[in-house]
Amino acid sequence: MIDRVVARFIGTKHERDVKQIQPLVDAINALAPEYEQLSDAQFLEKTAQLRTQVKDRLGDLPLDDPQYKERCKEALEPALVPAFAMVREAGRRKLGMRHFDVQLIGGIVLHEGKIAEMKTGEGKTLVATLPAVLNALTGRGVHIVTVNDYLARRDAEWMSPIYRALGMTVGVIVHDLSDAERRAAYGADITYGTNNEFGFDYLRDNMKFDLVECVQRGHQFGIVDEVDSILIDEARTPLIISGPAEESTDKYYRIDKIIPKLIQDIDYTVEEKHRTATLTEEGVSKTEKLLGLGNMYDPQHMETIHHVYQALRAHTLYHRDVEYVVKNGEVIIVDEFTGREMPGRRWSDGLHQAVEAKEGVKIERENQTLATITFQNYFRMYKKLSGMTGTAETEATEFNKIYKLDVSLIPTNRPLRRAENPDVVYRTAQEKYFAVADEISRLHGEKQPVLVGTTSIEKSELLSEILKRKGVRHVVLNAKFHEKEAEIVAQAGRLGMVTIATNMAGRGTDILLGGNSEFMARQDLVRKSQARAVSAAAAASRAAVTASSLCCRSALAAFDCSCSSATLTAALALSSSACSFASAETRPPSLVSAVANCASALRFRFSAARTGSLAREASRNAVSAASLAWAAFLAASCASTMRAAAMAPATGLGWNSSGWASSMGATSVGATITRMPILVASNSRSAKSNGSRIQPWDAGRPGRTPPCSAMPDQVMRCMCGIKASSYRFE
């Protein structure tokens, strides 16, 4: 009651914070006309001057000095107004996005080491550029932390024109970077990356013997996006680096075989809430007999007991495509909160090995912990930490108690029209889910798009089952559809669309009412067979390059009688792979038949019947098949990665008026291919046929193909996956 009375007369704490910042915003606005007159070169000079001034004030004070935080604040305070004004002008010039006054307020709050709560759609990504540039003037680096690799790349690429205009460098830390690449990224003025990558890099640095090999250079200033998720929800999540222990993996297979013989509620009981499975007395007796143990609880068998219980948990509590997925013979954990796959992470205490034994994949040795840290302890190392999110006020107490961070509520640029309803509490979970399903069904009947957020994959699947019974069409976004995540979320605003997703899925993707026009256009082309599906386009293009190249090389191998058996065997395997690709990509039947015959010709090539005219016929068939495969590659590549109209004249292939159809229309192996040249290897023994070098397939016929020596090197590298200089064209 007292707080309401005080707020009525002097305003809330957040309103007072904004009012206190307003003079700085006015000063930044006053510099706008002057900075609009500056050229790009003057912008760089201005940034260099500010950088020199800040470094002179700060001196060589090390990060671990107790006075560093206060000295840094004093050094940056005079540069705040001009730095923010330059960033705003750079955003207007390079991105066409001029920071609003409320975004300037958000930037100042972040610079002060606080958490800015900004509503969805208020431009938090753009706000982060303001304090990032200001604090990068110290030359000590700024880390901007995002929740996944996609957002790290997107934000770095999106905002990089602003940083480059001010003479700043940008780095990105994502999965599968070498130490040299990571060191270069951390050496940049501003570094984007995920919380996992920053944490694991810190652990790896602490395991190195030489400081020169370390990739990080300290923790001066960090800006955390979705700060409530990273610093509160995952605060106690440990990051662990482990190494293999010297133990045999046979015991996991032996124990896994007895688990299916145990009966639930007779031999063991399961408590789903506590994620435990326990043997009963009958189960202990049966297990002792199955394993041939006298007394399972004898001290010498304690390790066996542990692995029995882990195997029991793996069979009863961990389910495929829920807690984990199996890809390429590997068990990959699925994050229960986000629904994302986490390659490289493993369960500890033998649980991962128990799941691997259950799935029948190769069992990796059990790991021992070498280094570990929690997100909470890692982020507390930063000299100054700030964050931004759309939901921070509810966790304000925890932020202040754990991280000593205050929360400031940033007003919206325009009055908020979105209705934010209060929470509704139900007596049981069952009542809640049925009530949610009823509401979704009602809104779906009105053709209103609905996006449903769940806290785990299990709950999203449960809600999906209820909606199926109600006959409500919907899309579920979880680990099984990870590759389509951005596309699915982008379409959540289409008329009557119902999308169920875990709480972190698709973050950073714009949801437009009526649907995302770019994705809709692409889907329409896919339906008309004029383009490939988004997630498969890049892989299909690479496969087309490989398939055509392999068929060509295989055909050449068929001509060369001096090739070793091993070489021909490899060529046969490669041609078979190309044939599989052609079938999977639904190429014309003539192409599928041709590639298959290419493989048959190669089999015949090194068989006992390889003599006389039959061998020459097999060779001709192989060449014809390779030509068809090459033509298919050109068509596929031009459709997905190049432009057919621009490429065809440049290659000198001499297409006639019927275009691609003349090459793709052959109906049988050995048919005349009138527009396809054949490669001849020059870095080894020249391939010969009847004593002469191979000429283009239509040599001696009217309209023969012009020589291919004019074909650009980059096109040849794309076609064959090798350097063009190692081949000669006839």
N, C-alpha and C positions, 0 to 999 in steps of 0.2 A: 504493500500500500504506500509506504513512504517513498519507495523507488519510483512509483507512478507519479506521485506529486512532484518529486524533484525533476523527473523527466519532462513533466508538463511545463515547468517554468524555465529550466536551464538546458533542456534537451538530454537525450540519452548519451551514454559514453561514446558511441559510434558517431553520433552527430557532432559532438564536441571535437572528436579527433579530426573529422573532415573539415570543420570550421578552422581548426588550428593549421591545417595544411593549405587552406585556400590562398593565403598570401603568396606561397611559392608557385602555385598554379597561375596566379595573376602575373607574376614576374616572368614565367615561361612564355605566357601568351604575349607579353610586351615585346619579347625578342623575336617573335615570329616574322614581322615585316622585314627586319634586318637580315635574318637568316635566309629568307626567301630570295634575297638578292645575291647571295654567295654562289660562286661557281663550284663545280665538283672539286677542283684543285684546292680552292680555298677551304672547302670542307675538311679535306685531309690535313691541311696546315693547321686549322683550328683544333682538330683532334690531337695532333702532335703537340701543340702548345699546352693543351690541358693535361696530356699525359706527362709532359715534362714537369709541369707545376705540381701535380699530385705526387710524383716520385720524389721531387725535391723536398716536399713537406714531410713525406713519410720516411725518407732516408732508407738505410739498409736494415731497418728493424726486422728481426726474424719473426716468423709466424708464431713461434712458441713463447715469445716475450709476453709477460702479463699485461703490458701496457699497449700491446698491438691493437686491440679492438678500439680503444679510446683514441689512439693516435691516428688510426685509419679513418675514423669518423671525422676528426678535425681536418684531415688532409682532403677528404672528399666533399665536405660541406660547401666550400666556395665553388666547386665545379658542378654542383647539382643542377642549378638553373640552366647554364649554357649547354651542359651535356644533354639534358632532357629536351631542350629546344632543338638541338641538332638531330637527335634521334627522331623527333616528331617530323622535322622537315625531310629527313632521309626517307621515312616511311611514306610521306606524301609523294616524293619524287619517284622512288623506286618501286613501290608496291601500290600506289594509289590509295593508301590507307593512312589518314591523318589521325593521330591519337586524339580521342575526345578528352575533355577535362576530367571526367571520372576515371579514365584510364591513366591519366597523369597522377591522379590521387592514388590509384592502386599501385603505380610504380614507386611512388614515394613511400608508401606503407611497406612495400617489399624491401626497399633500400634500408629502411629503419630496422629491419630484422623482425618483422611481424608477419602474421598470416592475413592475407586479404581474401575475404569471402566475397566472391563476385558471382552473380547469377549466370546461369547457362546462356551462352551466346553473347556475353559482354566483351569477348576478345581477350582472354587471359594470355593466349600465346603472344599477341602483340604487346601486351603490358609488360611481359618479362623482358623485352628488349631494352626497356628504359633503365632499370637497375643493373642489368647485365653489362651494358656499355659503360655506365658510370663506374662500377666497381672493377671493370677490366682495366681501367686507367692506371691502376696500381701495378699492373704487370704481373700479378700473382695468380691470375686465372679465376674464372667463374664457372661453376658447374650448374647446369640446368637439368634437373632430374625428371624424367617422364616414366610412364608405366609400362611401355613396351617399345620394341625396336622400331615399329612402324612410325609411332609418334616422334621418336627421337630423330629419325631420318627426315620425316615430313617437316617438322618444325625447323630443323637446321637448314634444310634447303629453302623453305618458304621465307625465313627471316634473314638468310645470308645476304641478300642484296643490301639490306640496311647496314649490316656490319661492314660489308666491303666498302660501302660508300663512305664509311667513317674510318677506314684504314684498319679495321679489326679482322682477325682471323677466326675461323670457326672450325671446330672439330666435332666428330660424331663417334661415340663409343657404342658399338653393337657387337653381336655375337660373331665369332670366327675371325677376329682380327689378330694379326701377329703382334708381338711385343713392340716392334719398330713402329707399326701403324698406330698402336695405342699410345706410345710415347709421343708421337707427332700430334695426335689428337689432344692429349692432355697439355701439350706445349702451346696450343692455340690460346688466344685471349678468352674465348668462350667455348665451352665444351658441352654438347648435348649427349645424354645417355640415359640408360635405365638404372633404377636403384640396384638391381642385381649385378649389373656390370661394374658399377662403381664399387660396390661392396666386395666382389670377388677380386677385383684388381688390387684392392687394399690388402686382402689376405695373401694374394700371390706375391706382392711386393715384400711383405713381412717374412716370406719364406726364402727370399733371395739372399745370396751371400755377399753381393757387391752392390753398393748404392747406385752405381752407374747403370745397372740392369733394371732398376725400378722404373715404372712408367708414370706413376702419379708424382706430383710435385707439391703436395700440400693440400690443405682444405681451408681456403680463405673464406669463400662465400658460396653458399648453395641455395638455389631456388627450386623448391619441390612442387611439381604440378600434381594435382590430386593428393594434396598433402594429408588429408584425413585417412585415405586408404593406406598410404605408405608408412606414415608415422604413428598411426593408431591401430588400424586393422591388422597390419603386418608387423607391428613394432617388435614383437617377441619372436618373429620368424628367424631361425638361425640360418646363417649362410655357412656351409661346411665344405671344406676341401679335404678330401680323403684319399688314401692310397690303398692299394690291394694288400691284404694280409696273406701270409704264406700258409694257406690252408687248402686242403683238397675239397673239390666240389661234389664228389661222389655221394656224400652223406645226404645232400639235398634231394637227389633223385631217389635214394633208398627210402627216405622218410616220406616223400611225396606219394609213393606208391601205396602206402597204407592208409592215407587219409580218406580216400573214397570208400574204404571198407568200414569206416566208422559211421554210426547212425545218429543223427541229431535227436536230442532230447532223451536218448538212451546212453550213448557213449560220450556225448558232450553237450554243452549248453552254450548259447550265443546271446550276448547282450549288445544289441546294436547301438544303444545310446552311449555306452562306454567303450565301444569298439573292442570288445574282448570276447574270446572263446575259451571255455574251460572244460577240461576232461572230467567226467564223473568217475566213480570208483570202478564201474564196469568198463569204462573207456580206458582207464589206466591198465586194468588187467589185460584187456584185449591188445593194447599197444605193446605191452611187455611181451606177449606171446608172438605178435607179428614181427617185432624187432629182435626177438631172441634174447631179451634181457631178463636177468633174475629179479632185480629190484630197480625200477626206473628212478627212484628217488635216492639211490646210493650216490654219494658225492662224486664218484667217478663218471656218473652218467648225467650230471647237471647240464652239460652242454647239449646233450641229446634231448633232454626235456625242453630246453629253450627252443630248439629247432622244431620240435613237434608242435609246440604251441604257435610258432610263427607260421608253420605250414597250415595249421588249422585256421588261423586268421586269414591266410591267403586264399583258402578255398571258400570260406564262409562270409567274409566281410569285404573282400576286394574283388570287384567284378570288372570284366573286360568292357571297354567302351564307357565305363563310368569313372572308376578311380584311375584307370590306366588304359592305354591303347597299345596294340602291338603293330609295329611298322618295321619292315625289313629285318625281321627276326630279332627285334629289340623291344623290350618293355619300356614304354615311355610314360612317366607319371603325368596325370592331368590335375592341374590346380583346382581344388574343390571350390575355391571362391570365384575364380575368373573363368574356368572352363578352358584355359589355355594349356597346350602341351608344354612340358618343361624338359626338353632333351638335355641329357647330361646329368640330370639330378637322379639320385637313387635313394630308396628307403634304407634305413640303417638297421643294425642288429640282425641281419640275415633275412629280413622280410622281403627285400627285393629278390634275393636268390630263391626264396620260397615261391614267389610269384613266377619267376622265370622257369622253375621246375614244373609248376602247374601248367604253364602254357607250352612246355616242351621246346623252349628256345635255348640257345647256348647260355650257360650259367657263368656269369663273371664272378671272380673271387670276391669274398666279403671284404669290405673296406674298413680301414681304421682311420679315425679322425686325425688330421694333421693340423688344421687351423679352423677356427670358427669365430663368428661374431654375429650379433643380432643387428637388425636395422636401427634399433633404438640406440645402441652403443655407437654404431658407425656414424650416424648423423649428428650425434652430440659432439663429435670431434671438430665440426666446423666452427671457425671463429665467429662467423655470422651466418645464421640460417633463417630462411623465410620460406613462405609457401603460399599457394593459392588453390582455391577449390570453390565449389558452389555450396558446400555444406560443411562449415567449420564451427559455427556458433554452438551447435549441440555438443561438441567436444572441447569447448573452450577451457573447461576446468582441467582436463587431461593435458592439453597442450601447455598450459601454464605450469602445471605441477611437474611434468616430466622434462619438458624442453625449455621452460621459462619463455614461452612464446605467447604474446598477446594476439587476440583476434580483432580485426577491424572490419566492419561491414561497409562495403563500398556501395554507394547508391547506383542505381541503373541510369543509363544515359537518357532514356525516355521512361515515362510511367509504365510500370509492368502491367500488361493486360492478361498474363497467364494466371489462371486460378490455382492457387496452391492450397489444397484442402488439408485439414488436420488428419492425423493418423486415426485409424479405426482399429480397435482391439477386440479380438474374439476369444471366446472361452477355450476353444480347442483348435488345433491346427487343421483338423478336418473341416470344421465349420468355416475357417478362414479360406481354405482353398476352394470350397464350393461357392462361397460368396464371391470370390474373385472371378471364378468361372462364369457365374451368373451375370456379373457386371460386364465382363468381356463379351459375352453372348449378346447382351442388350446393345452395347455400343457397336458391335459388328453388324447387328441388324439395322442400325442406322447408317451404315457405311462409313463409320468414323474409324480412322486408323488408330490402332492400339499397340503400344510398346510396353511389354511386361518385363520387369527386371526381377531376377531371382538371385539368391545368395549362393546357390550351388547347382551343379548339373542335375543332381538327384531331384531337386525340387522342380527344376524346369521340365524334366521328363514326367514327373508326377502330374503337374499342371497340364502338360500336353495330352496325357492319357484322358484326363477329365474332359478337355475340350474336344477330343476325338469322339467321345461318347455323345457329346452334345451336337456333333456335326458341324463344328466351327473350323473352317480351314485356317491354318496358321503355319508359321515357319519357326522351327526351333534352332537356335544358334548355340552350339556347344562345340566340344573338341573335335567331334567327327566332321564338322563343317568349318574348321578353322580357316581354310584357304579362302572361303567365300565370305568371311566375316564382314569386311568393309562393304561388299556388294549387298549383302542381306540387310545390314543396318541402314544403308543409304536408301533402301526401298521401303523402310518402315513407315514412311509418310504417305504411301499410295492409298487410294480410295479403298476402304474396307480391309486393309492389310492388318493382320495380327501377327506380331513378332514376339517371341519369347527368348530372352537372352539372359546370361549371367550378368552380374552387376558390373563387370569390367569389360565385357565384350563390346568391340566396336567403338571404344572411346576415341574421340578425335574425328569421327566421321560425321559429316553434316547430314542431318535428317531434314529434308525439305517436304513441306506439305504438298501433296500431289505427286511426290516421287522425285528422284534425282534424274534429271533429263539425260545426262551423259550415260549413266548406267542403263537407262531405259532404251536409249538408241542402240547401245551395244547389244543388249539382249534381243532387240528386234532383228538385228542383223544375224545373230546366232540362229534364231528361229527360221530365218529365210535361207540359212546355209550360206550366207555371204561373209560370215566371219566365224571364228572359233570362240568357244567359251573363254571368258576372261582368265580363269585360273589355269587353263590348259594351253593358252596361246604361245607363251614363251617356250614351254617344254616341247610342244609340237613342232615349233620352228627349229629348235635345236635337233630334235629327232629327225626332221626332214633332211637337214644338212648331213647328219651322220649316215642316214640310210642311203642317200644318193652317192655319197663319197665311197661308202663301203662297197656298194654294188659295182661302181666303176673300177675300183681297185681289184675286186674279185674277178671281174671279166678280164682284166689285163693279166691276172695271174693264170687264168685258163689258157692264154696264148703261150705263156712261157713254159716250155717243157722242162726247163732246167730248174724250176722252183722245187724246193724241198717239200717233202710230205708234210712237215710241220707248218710250212707257210700256207700250203693249200688247205690244210685242215682249219687253220685260223681264218682263211678267206671264206671257207664254207660257213663257219659259225657266224661271221660278220654278215654274210648274205642272208642267212636265216633270220638274224635280228632285223635286217631291213625288211624282209618279207613280213615279219610279225608287225612291224610298224605300219606297213602299207595296209594290212588287214584292219588294224585297230583304227586307223584314220579314215576308213571307208573310201579308199581310192577306187578308181574304175576297175572293173573285173579284169580288163586287159593288163593293167599294171600288176595286179596281184598275181595273175597267171605268169606274167613275164618274170617277175622277181622269183617266184617259186621255181620256174624253169631254169633261172640262173643258178639257183642252189643245186638243182638236179644235174645241170651241166657240170658243175664243179665236182659233184660226187662221181659222175661218170669220168671226169678228167683224170682222177688218179685211181680208177678202178682197173681191174685186169683187162677189160675189153677196150682199153684206150688205144685204138689203132685207126689208121687210114682216114677215110672220108667221114667216118662216124665222129672222130675227134674234131675234125674241122667243122662239122655241123654243130657239135656241142659248143665249140668256141664261138661260132656265129650266133647261136642262140644266146649265149652268155652276154655277148656284146649288145645284142638287141635288147636284152633285159636291162642291162646297165643304162642304155640310152633312154629307155622308157622311165627308169627310176630317176635319171638325171632330169628329164623333162618334168617329172612330177615334183621334184625338189624345187625347180625354178618356179613352177606355178605356185607351190605352197609358200615358198619364201617370199615371193613378190606380193602374195596376198596378205601375208601377216607381218613381214618385217621390212620389205623394200617397197618400191612402187613399180609395178610391172611396166607401165608405160614409159617410165624414165629409164629403166634398166635395159629393156630389150634392145633398143638401138645401140646402146653403149657397148654391149658385149660382142657385137659383130656376129651374132648367130644367124642372121638373115632369115627371120621369120617371114613366111608368105602371108597372103591376105587372109588365110584361114586361121592365122595366129596359133595359140596354144593347141587348139583342137587337132591340128595336123600332126602334132607329136603325141597327143594323148589318145588318138583315135584308133591306134593299131589294135586289131582284134586277135592276133595270134603271134606267137614267138617267131621271129625270123622275118616279120613283115618289114617292108622298106621304111626306114626312118629317114626322111628326106632333109631334115634340118638339125642333125645332131652330130657334133664332132666328138672324136674319141681321144682321150689322153694317151700319151706315150711317155713312159718313164725314161729319163736320161741319166739319173744318178746310179743306175745299175745297168746290166746287160739289156740292150734295146730289145723290146718285144717284137717278134717277127711272125709273119704268117706267109707261107709260100715264098720265103726268101726276100720279102720286101717289107718295109716299115708300114705300120698301120696308117691308112689314110682315113679321112672322114668317111662315114658309113656310105654316103652316096657318091663316093669317088667315081668319076667316069660317067655319071649320069647327068642329064640336063638339070640345071639349077643347083649344082653342087654347093655345099656350104663353104663360105669364104674362110680363109685361115683365121684361127683364133688368137693369133699373136697380139691382136689389139685389145684383148680382154684385160681390163684393169686388174692389178695385183690384188686389190682388196676384194674384188668379186671372186677371184680364184681362191683366196684364202677362205672365204665364206663357203664356197662350193666344196672344197676338198679338205678343209681343216688343216692345211699344211702350207708351207711357204711356196709361193708360185715359182720362185727361182729354182726349185729342185725338180721342176717338170718342164718338158719341151712340148710345144704344140706343132702339129704338121699342118 
